[in-house]
Amino acid sequence: MLRMMTLLVIVLSLAGGFAPANAAHAVKQAAAAQPHRVHMIVIDKMQYGPMPTGVRAGDIIEWTNHDILEHSATARDGSFDVDLKPGASMRLKATAGSVTFFCKFHPTMTATLVVAR
């Protein structure tokens, strides 16, 4: 019996340790790596919908045009330029900072998106 227990300990050690210790380490790693969220910005009736809150760098911004006209989301700093035909959607990865954007087809349409680090 002692020989069997010793063999079991050796096999587990060579295989990377005991499962409970590895499982605890995996849980800590998963908690540390937060998944990126998808945030929606809808364009409808010649305006951008409410800006999402809680956006963090690396999250995804999904632009969707529900209007009957073509629109864009064009950053004033040149960091992005999204053209959206009616019914179209497009996704971009958010970068940290505050960026003001407008529609290049309808320049009175403006908004600001705030992205935390």
One Martini backbone bead per residue (centre of mass of N, CA, C, O) as a GRO file, in nm:
protein
  117
    1MET     BB    1   0.058   0.062  -0.022
    2LEU     BB    2   0.299   0.255   0.005
    3ARG     BB    3   0.403   0.212  -0.281
    4MET     BB    4   0.145   0.321  -0.423
    5MET     BB    5   0.156   0.609  -0.302
    6THR     BB    6   0.435   0.683  -0.405
    7LEU     BB    7   0.371   0.646  -0.704
    8LEU     BB    8   0.145   0.855  -0.715
    9VAL     BB    9   0.316   1.103  -0.636
   10ILE     BB   10   0.516   1.083  -0.870
   11VAL     BB   11   0.314   1.104  -1.103
   12LEU     BB   12   0.189   1.377  -1.021
   13SER     BB   13   0.452   1.538  -1.029
   14LEU     BB   14   0.518   1.480  -1.335
   15ALA     BB   15   0.220   1.598  -1.429
   16GLY     BB   16   0.210   1.890  -1.251
   17GLY     BB   17   0.066   1.793  -1.012
   18PHE     BB   18  -0.195   1.870  -0.834
   19ALA     BB   19  -0.509   1.951  -0.921
   20PRO     BB   20  -0.595   2.168  -0.711
   21ALA     BB   21  -0.360   2.364  -0.765
   22ASN     BB   22  -0.413   2.404  -1.070
   23ALA     BB   23  -0.706   2.500  -1.046
   24ALA     BB   24  -0.648   2.755  -0.878
   25HIS     BB   25  -0.463   2.888  -1.088
   26ALA     BB   26  -0.675   2.900  -1.319
   27VAL     BB   27  -0.877   3.080  -1.169
   28LYS     BB   28  -0.689   3.324  -1.133
   29GLN     BB   29  -0.634   3.372  -1.435
   30ALA     BB   30  -0.931   3.414  -1.523
   31ALA     BB   31  -0.984   3.661  -1.336
   32ALA     BB   32  -0.756   3.845  -1.459
   33ALA     BB   33  -0.893   3.780  -1.743
   34GLN     BB   34  -1.082   3.994  -1.901
   35PRO     BB   35  -1.325   4.014  -2.104
   36HIS     BB   36  -1.435   4.144  -2.387
   37ARG     BB   37  -1.664   4.380  -2.474
   38VAL     BB   38  -1.975   4.469  -2.625
   39HIS     BB   39  -2.061   4.780  -2.784
   40MET     BB   40  -2.332   4.986  -2.871
   41ILE     BB   41  -2.391   5.192  -3.171
   42VAL     BB   42  -2.671   5.375  -3.276
   43ILE     BB   43  -2.814   5.473  -3.585
   44ASP     BB   44  -3.090   5.718  -3.577
   45LYS     BB   45  -3.249   5.980  -3.693
   46MET     BB   46  -2.982   6.156  -3.728
   47GLN     BB   47  -2.839   5.985  -3.479
   48TYR     BB   48  -2.676   5.910  -3.201
   49GLY     BB   49  -2.680   5.716  -2.964
   50PRO     BB   50  -2.607   5.623  -2.676
   51MET     BB   51  -2.336   5.610  -2.492
   52PRO     BB   52  -2.135   5.398  -2.367
   53THR     BB   53  -2.052   5.249  -2.067
   54GLY     BB   54  -1.759   5.098  -1.952
   55VAL     BB   55  -1.532   5.139  -2.146
   56ARG     BB   56  -1.251   4.948  -2.257
   57ALA     BB   57  -0.967   4.867  -2.350
   58GLY     BB   58  -1.042   4.621  -2.610
   59ASP     BB   59  -1.304   4.665  -2.668
   60ILE     BB   60  -1.608   4.651  -2.851
   61ILE     BB   61  -1.734   4.838  -3.124
   62GLU     BB   62  -2.073   4.857  -3.244
   63TRP     BB   63  -2.187   4.966  -3.546
   64THR     BB   64  -2.531   5.083  -3.629
   65ASN     BB   65  -2.751   5.130  -3.911
   66HIS     BB   66  -3.107   5.236  -3.889
   67ASP     BB   67  -3.111   5.407  -4.120
   68ILE     BB   68  -3.184   5.536  -4.460
   69LEU     BB   69  -2.895   5.648  -4.439
   70GLU     BB   70  -2.584   5.729  -4.482
   71HIS     BB   71  -2.302   5.682  -4.257
   72SER     BB   72  -2.067   5.796  -4.004
   73ALA     BB   73  -1.757   5.737  -3.810
   74THR     BB   74  -1.549   6.020  -3.751
   75ALA     BB   75  -1.258   6.097  -3.633
   76ARG     BB   76  -1.094   6.387  -3.556
   77ASP     BB   77  -0.803   6.227  -3.513
   78GLY     BB   78  -0.810   5.967  -3.727
   79SER     BB   79  -0.854   5.672  -3.583
   80PHE     BB   80  -1.140   5.666  -3.745
   81ASP     BB   81  -1.351   5.528  -4.034
   82VAL     BB   82  -1.698   5.471  -4.063
   83ASP     BB   83  -1.895   5.316  -4.304
   84LEU     BB   84  -2.270   5.323  -4.328
   85LYS     BB   85  -2.503   5.165  -4.450
   86PRO     BB   86  -2.803   5.070  -4.456
   87GLY     BB   87  -2.796   4.812  -4.205
   88ALA     BB   88  -2.513   4.836  -4.111
   89SER     BB   89  -2.208   4.688  -3.969
   90MET     BB   90  -1.933   4.756  -3.728
   91ARG     BB   91  -1.608   4.672  -3.594
   92LEU     BB   92  -1.411   4.793  -3.308
   93LYS     BB   93  -1.132   4.866  -3.129
   94ALA     BB   94  -1.074   5.001  -2.828
   95THR     BB   95  -0.920   5.302  -2.718
   96ALA     BB   96  -0.779   5.499  -2.512
   97GLY     BB   97  -0.999   5.764  -2.446
   98SER     BB   98  -1.117   6.068  -2.601
   99VAL     BB   99  -1.359   6.073  -2.876
  100THR     BB  100  -1.445   6.265  -3.141
  101PHE     BB  101  -1.731   6.244  -3.361
  102PHE     BB  102  -1.862   6.214  -3.705
  103CYS     BB  103  -2.053   6.286  -3.990
  104LYS     BB  104  -1.951   6.329  -4.319
  105PHE     BB  105  -2.257   6.363  -4.435
  106HIS     BB  106  -2.346   6.488  -4.128
  107PRO     BB  107  -2.181   6.722  -3.938
  108THR     BB  108  -2.399   6.758  -3.695
  109MET     BB  109  -2.312   6.480  -3.621
  110THR     BB  110  -2.224   6.419  -3.277
  111ALA     BB  111  -1.969   6.268  -3.054
  112THR     BB  112  -1.853   6.100  -2.744
  113LEU     BB  113  -1.596   5.869  -2.655
  114VAL     BB  114  -1.522   5.679  -2.359
  115VAL     BB  115  -1.200   5.523  -2.272
  116ALA     BB  116  -1.064   5.312  -2.066
  117ARG     BB  117  -0.786   5.130  -1.942
   0.00000   0.00000   0.00000
